[in-house]
Amino acid sequence: MELCQACKNMGQTRNVTFRRNVGMLFLRKSYKIEGNLCKPCIHSYFWKFSGLNLLMGPWGTISLVLTPIYLVQNVASYVGALHGLRGT
């Protein structure tokens, strides 16, 4: 039992990292959340970051390549965290 770093509730947590990219024609901005999160927060951040990656990610040359990489990394982190939390 640990403290979730997002919602501050006590429970089972896993260390996860989710990334998202905002592509602009000539610029890009990356965001990251990393920490020990509970199952509801893992679900919430995964879907939020995945949706924003799909909508706002691929609008630039570098972002067109980077966004799919972030999506795959997020899925791997999500599946790994849920695998570690199964049964809770």
PADRENPA-597054 format. One record per atom (N, C-alpha, C): chain; x, y negated, z negated; residue number from 0; atom name. Coordinates in nm, 3 decimals. Each point is the difference from the previous one (the first is absolute). Layout:
BEGIN
SITE kette       u       v       w  nr atom
SITE     A       X       Y       Z NUM   CA
...
REM end
This chain:
BEGIN
SITE kette       u       v       w  nr atom
SITE     A   0.084   0.117   0.000   0    N
SITE     A  -0.084  -0.117   0.000   0   CA
SITE     A   0.090  -0.125   0.000   0    C
SITE     A  -0.021  -0.080   0.098   1    N
SITE     A   0.076  -0.125   0.011   1   CA
SITE     A  -0.094  -0.115   0.033   1    C
SITE     A   0.053  -0.118  -0.006   2    N
SITE     A  -0.075  -0.120   0.032   2   CA
SITE     A   0.010  -0.028   0.150   2    C
SITE     A  -0.116  -0.015   0.066   3    N
SITE     A  -0.001  -0.036   0.142   3   CA
SITE     A   0.047  -0.144   0.012   3    C
SITE     A   0.094  -0.025   0.088   4    N
SITE     A   0.057  -0.134   0.014   4   CA
SITE     A  -0.092  -0.096   0.076   4    C
SITE     A  -0.104   0.053   0.063   5    N
SITE     A  -0.093  -0.088   0.073   5   CA
SITE     A  -0.119  -0.038  -0.087   5    C
SITE     A  -0.069   0.099  -0.057   6    N
SITE     A  -0.122  -0.029  -0.076   6   CA
SITE     A   0.020   0.001  -0.151   6    C
SITE     A   0.116   0.042  -0.046   7    N
SITE     A   0.037   0.003  -0.141   7   CA
SITE     A  -0.079   0.101  -0.082   7    C
SITE     A  -0.064   0.099   0.065   8    N
SITE     A  -0.070   0.107  -0.070   8   CA
SITE     A   0.097   0.113  -0.028   8    C
SITE     A  -0.025   0.072  -0.111   9    N
SITE     A   0.083   0.112  -0.037   9   CA
SITE     A  -0.052   0.125   0.070   9    C
SITE     A   0.090   0.078   0.059  10    N
SITE     A  -0.040   0.123   0.069  10   CA
SITE     A   0.117   0.061   0.073  10    C
SITE     A  -0.029   0.101   0.081  11    N
SITE     A   0.102   0.063   0.083  11   CA
SITE     A   0.039  -0.096   0.111  11    C
SITE     A   0.127  -0.019   0.021  12    N
SITE     A   0.048  -0.090   0.105  12   CA
SITE     A   0.106   0.070   0.084  12    C
SITE     A   0.023  -0.055   0.117  13    N
SITE     A   0.107   0.044   0.088  13   CA
SITE     A   0.069  -0.124   0.056  13    C
SITE     A   0.129   0.013   0.023  14    N
SITE     A   0.075  -0.110   0.059  14   CA
SITE     A  -0.023   0.001   0.151  14    C
SITE     A  -0.054  -0.109   0.053  15    N
SITE     A  -0.028  -0.009   0.143  15   CA
SITE     A   0.051  -0.133   0.054  15    C
SITE     A   0.021  -0.004   0.130  16    N
SITE     A   0.036  -0.122   0.071  16   CA
SITE     A  -0.085  -0.008   0.125  16    C
SITE     A  -0.073  -0.109   0.014  17    N
SITE     A  -0.077  -0.026   0.121  17   CA
SITE     A   0.050  -0.130   0.061  17    C
SITE     A   0.009  -0.001   0.133  18    N
SITE     A   0.047  -0.119   0.072  18   CA
SITE     A  -0.103  -0.039   0.105  18    C
SITE     A  -0.004  -0.130   0.027  19    N
SITE     A  -0.082  -0.047   0.110  19   CA
SITE     A   0.073  -0.112   0.072  19    C
SITE     A  -0.037  -0.019   0.125  20    N
SITE     A   0.066  -0.095   0.087  20   CA
SITE     A  -0.104  -0.094   0.058  20    C
SITE     A   0.033  -0.126   0.004  21    N
SITE     A  -0.083  -0.099   0.070  21   CA
SITE     A   0.082  -0.050   0.116  21    C
SITE     A  -0.043   0.035   0.121  22    N
SITE     A   0.073  -0.042   0.119  22   CA
SITE     A  -0.054  -0.132   0.052  22    C
SITE     A   0.092  -0.087   0.034  23    N
SITE     A  -0.033  -0.125   0.068  23   CA
SITE     A   0.083   0.002   0.128  23    C
SITE     A  -0.032  -0.077   0.096  24    N
SITE     A   0.068   0.013   0.129  24   CA
SITE     A   0.151  -0.004  -0.011  24    C
SITE     A   0.053  -0.092  -0.077  25    N
SITE     A   0.146  -0.013  -0.009  25   CA
SITE     A   0.054   0.023  -0.141  25    C
SITE     A  -0.089   0.022  -0.095  26    N
SITE     A   0.039   0.024  -0.139  26   CA
SITE     A  -0.073   0.123  -0.051  26    C
SITE     A   0.040   0.047  -0.116  27    N
SITE     A  -0.073   0.105  -0.067  27   CA
SITE     A   0.020  -0.014  -0.150  27    C
SITE     A  -0.090   0.054  -0.076  28    N
SITE     A   0.008  -0.005  -0.146  28   CA
SITE     A  -0.031   0.140  -0.051  28    C
SITE     A   0.079   0.049  -0.092  29    N
SITE     A  -0.021   0.131  -0.060  29   CA
SITE     A  -0.039  -0.016  -0.146  29    C
SITE     A  -0.088   0.090  -0.043  30    N
SITE     A  -0.043   0.004  -0.139  30   CA
SITE     A   0.022   0.141  -0.053  30    C
SITE     A   0.020   0.012  -0.131  31    N
SITE     A   0.026   0.131  -0.059  31   CA
SITE     A  -0.059   0.003  -0.140  31    C
SITE     A  -0.061   0.113  -0.035  32    N
SITE     A  -0.036   0.026  -0.138  32   CA
SITE     A   0.070   0.128  -0.039  32    C
SITE     A   0.064  -0.003  -0.114  33    N
SITE     A   0.078   0.113  -0.047  33   CA
SITE     A  -0.016   0.011  -0.150  33    C
SITE     A  -0.025   0.119  -0.048  34    N
SITE     A  -0.011   0.019  -0.143  34   CA
SITE     A  -0.076   0.126  -0.036  34    C
SITE     A  -0.021   0.017  -0.129  35    N
SITE     A  -0.076   0.112  -0.052  35   CA
SITE     A  -0.148  -0.037   0.001  35    C
SITE     A  -0.077   0.065   0.089  36    N
SITE     A  -0.140  -0.032   0.016  36   CA
SITE     A  -0.087   0.122  -0.031  36    C
SITE     A  -0.121  -0.028  -0.050  37    N
SITE     A  -0.097   0.106  -0.026  37   CA
SITE     A  -0.070   0.038   0.131  37    C
SITE     A  -0.078   0.107  -0.003  38    N
SITE     A  -0.064   0.051   0.121  38   CA
SITE     A  -0.093  -0.103   0.066  38    C
SITE     A  -0.087  -0.070  -0.076  39    N
SITE     A  -0.085  -0.100   0.066  39   CA
SITE     A   0.079  -0.114   0.065  39    C
SITE     A   0.107  -0.043  -0.063  40    N
SITE     A   0.082  -0.107   0.057  40   CA
SITE     A   0.077   0.049   0.123  40    C
SITE     A   0.044   0.124  -0.003  41    N
SITE     A   0.068   0.058   0.118  41   CA
SITE     A  -0.095   0.000   0.118  41    C
SITE     A  -0.124   0.047  -0.022  42    N
SITE     A  -0.100  -0.001   0.108  42   CA
SITE     A  -0.023  -0.142   0.051  42    C
SITE     A  -0.022  -0.091  -0.093  43    N
SITE     A  -0.033  -0.137   0.036  43   CA
SITE     A   0.111  -0.067   0.082  43    C
SITE     A   0.123   0.009  -0.048  44    N
SITE     A   0.111  -0.065   0.070  44   CA
SITE     A   0.031   0.069   0.133  44    C
SITE     A  -0.013   0.132   0.005  45    N
SITE     A   0.025   0.069   0.127  45   CA
SITE     A  -0.096  -0.049   0.108  45    C
SITE     A  -0.130  -0.001  -0.030  46    N
SITE     A  -0.098  -0.040   0.100  46   CA
SITE     A   0.010  -0.148   0.035  46    C
SITE     A   0.030  -0.083  -0.099  47    N
SITE     A   0.017  -0.144   0.026  47   CA
SITE     A   0.120  -0.023   0.092  47    C
SITE     A   0.114   0.058  -0.033  48    N
SITE     A   0.121  -0.020   0.079  48   CA
SITE     A  -0.013   0.063   0.138  48    C
SITE     A  -0.065   0.117   0.010  49    N
SITE     A  -0.018   0.064   0.131  49   CA
SITE     A  -0.090  -0.083   0.090  49    C
SITE     A  -0.110  -0.049  -0.054  50    N
SITE     A  -0.092  -0.082   0.079  50   CA
SITE     A   0.065  -0.128   0.048  50    C
SITE     A   0.072  -0.066  -0.088  51    N
SITE     A   0.067  -0.124   0.039  51   CA
SITE     A   0.112   0.026   0.100  51    C
SITE     A   0.069   0.114  -0.014  52    N
SITE     A   0.102   0.036   0.100  52   CA
SITE     A  -0.062   0.016   0.138  52    C
SITE     A  -0.114   0.066   0.006  53    N
SITE     A  -0.064   0.023   0.129  53   CA
SITE     A  -0.053  -0.129   0.062  53    C
SITE     A  -0.054  -0.089  -0.083  54    N
SITE     A  -0.058  -0.124   0.052  54   CA
SITE     A   0.102  -0.109   0.029  54    C
SITE     A   0.094  -0.017  -0.091  55    N
SITE     A   0.091  -0.115   0.010  55   CA
SITE     A   0.144   0.038   0.027  55    C
SITE     A   0.029   0.129   0.009  56    N
SITE     A   0.138   0.043   0.012  56   CA
SITE     A   0.067  -0.015   0.134  56    C
SITE     A  -0.058   0.049   0.108  57    N
SITE     A   0.078   0.014   0.124  57   CA
SITE     A   0.002  -0.123   0.090  57    C
SITE     A  -0.004  -0.120  -0.052  58    N
SITE     A  -0.006  -0.121   0.084  58   CA
SITE     A   0.138  -0.063   0.016  58    C
SITE     A   0.090   0.069   0.061  59    N
SITE     A   0.135  -0.051   0.027  59   CA
SITE     A   0.088   0.115   0.044  59    C
SITE     A   0.112  -0.030   0.059  60    N
SITE     A   0.086   0.104   0.055  60   CA
SITE     A   0.054   0.093  -0.108  60    C
SITE     A   0.061  -0.057  -0.103  61    N
SITE     A   0.054   0.083  -0.109  61   CA
SITE     A  -0.113   0.066  -0.076  61    C
SITE     A  -0.107  -0.073  -0.022  62    N
SITE     A  -0.114   0.052  -0.074  62   CA
SITE     A  -0.067   0.116   0.071  62    C
SITE     A   0.004   0.000   0.130  63    N
SITE     A  -0.059   0.108   0.079  63   CA
SITE     A   0.070   0.133  -0.029  63    C
SITE     A   0.128  -0.005  -0.030  64    N
SITE     A   0.076   0.120  -0.035  64   CA
SITE     A  -0.009   0.028  -0.149  64    C
SITE     A   0.007  -0.102  -0.082  65    N
SITE     A   0.007   0.016  -0.145  65   CA
SITE     A  -0.131   0.045  -0.063  65    C
SITE     A  -0.113  -0.047   0.050  66    N
SITE     A  -0.129   0.033  -0.059  66   CA
SITE     A  -0.029   0.150  -0.002  66    C
SITE     A   0.021   0.074   0.111  67    N
SITE     A  -0.023   0.145  -0.007  67   CA
SITE     A   0.093   0.071  -0.100  67    C
SITE     A   0.121  -0.050  -0.014  68    N
SITE     A   0.092   0.058  -0.097  68   CA
SITE     A  -0.054  -0.020  -0.141  68    C
SITE     A  -0.048  -0.120  -0.030  69    N
SITE     A  -0.061  -0.027  -0.131  69   CA
SITE     A  -0.122   0.089  -0.023  69    C
SITE     A  -0.081   0.018   0.103  70    N
SITE     A  -0.119   0.085  -0.015  70   CA
SITE     A   0.038   0.144  -0.035  70    C
SITE     A   0.100   0.053   0.066  71    N
SITE     A   0.044   0.137  -0.027  71   CA
SITE     A   0.059   0.010  -0.141  71    C
SITE     A   0.081  -0.098  -0.039  72    N
SITE     A   0.058  -0.001  -0.135  72   CA
SITE     A  -0.110  -0.008  -0.106  72    C
SITE     A  -0.102  -0.082   0.025  73    N
SITE     A  -0.109  -0.013  -0.096  73   CA
SITE     A  -0.078   0.130  -0.014  73    C
SITE     A  -0.025   0.067   0.111  74    N
SITE     A  -0.071   0.128  -0.005  74   CA
SITE     A   0.082   0.103  -0.078  74    C
SITE     A   0.130   0.005   0.024  75    N
SITE     A   0.087   0.094  -0.071  75   CA
SITE     A   0.000  -0.030  -0.150  75    C
SITE     A   0.008  -0.125  -0.036  76    N
SITE     A  -0.002  -0.039  -0.141  76   CA
SITE     A  -0.134   0.032  -0.064  76    C
SITE     A  -0.108  -0.025   0.072  77    N
SITE     A  -0.135   0.026  -0.048  77   CA
SITE     A  -0.022   0.149  -0.025  77    C
SITE     A   0.034   0.081   0.098  78    N
SITE     A  -0.018   0.145  -0.011  78   CA
SITE     A   0.088   0.056  -0.112  78    C
SITE     A   0.123  -0.047  -0.009  79    N
SITE     A   0.089   0.046  -0.107  79   CA
SITE     A  -0.051  -0.036  -0.138  79    C
SITE     A  -0.052  -0.120  -0.014  80    N
SITE     A  -0.052  -0.043  -0.130  80   CA
SITE     A  -0.125   0.078  -0.038  80    C
SITE     A  -0.090   0.021   0.097  81    N
SITE     A  -0.121   0.076  -0.031  81   CA
SITE     A   0.031   0.146  -0.030  81    C
SITE     A   0.101   0.054   0.068  82    N
SITE     A   0.041   0.136  -0.029  82   CA
SITE     A   0.050   0.012  -0.145  82    C
SITE     A   0.074  -0.099  -0.044  83    N
SITE     A   0.051  -0.002  -0.137  83   CA
SITE     A  -0.107  -0.024  -0.105  83    C
SITE     A  -0.110  -0.062   0.040  84    N
SITE     A  -0.109  -0.030  -0.093  84   CA
SITE     A  -0.117   0.095   0.010  84    C
SITE     A   0.008   0.101   0.083  85    N
SITE     A  -0.116   0.089   0.017  85   CA
SITE     A  -0.034   0.065  -0.133  85    C
SITE     A  -0.128   0.017  -0.020  86    N
SITE     A  -0.047   0.060  -0.124  86   CA
SITE     A  -0.028  -0.102  -0.109  86    C
SITE     A   0.024  -0.129   0.027  87    N
SITE     A  -0.026  -0.102  -0.103  87   CA
SITE     A  -0.124  -0.077   0.035  87    C
REM end
